[in-house]
Amino acid sequence: DGKTFEEVKKFAGEDVYYYKYSDNPLELCSVIKSCDCVITYKLHVGIVASTYSKSVIPVPQHYKKVQKYYNQIGYGERVIPLKDANVENVFEALTKYVTEPIILSKDIYEKAEQNNSYLNEYICEIRDGVVNEK
């Protein structure tokens, strides 16, 4: 919320920005790429920030799926459920993790490439009429 953001800004200084998502995903990626640390309640913002090796502090509304992702990549301890978030525990996480980026393993990137390949093959099959409707 606005109060928490203002408190974080006091703690972290003037280099803190609140980004209101627009309809331009490339703009969002550019903003994330320019950050050192991202505090977000959106899973996909955290995923993108992680791929850019940014420090991420997830504060999700949908705790279970977000917690599952961060557990899978080895950073589950960073997750603060939105319902439990307050100025104190966000500050604590920020203090602890602001200079510790998420580093994804080579295996994670390889699996993502494999999934991308499967998706591209499937899209081509649909385009070419190869996929049968069930």
Long-range contacts (C-beta under 8 A, 24 or more apart in sequence): 3-87, 4-85, 4-86, 4-87, 4-90, 7-87, 7-91, 8-39, 8-87, 8-90, 8-91, 8-94, 11-91, 11-94, 12-94, 12-98, 36-98, 36-99, 37-94, 37-97, 37-98, 39-90, 39-94, 41-82, 43-69, 46-70, 49-102, 50-75, 50-102, 50-104, 51-104, 53-101, 53-102, 53-103, 53-104, 54-101, 54-102, 55-97, 55-98, 55-99, 55-100, 55-101, 55-102, 56-97, 56-102, 57-90, 57-93, 57-94, 57-97, 59-85, 59-90, 73-102, 73-104, 73-105, 73-108, 74-105, 75-102
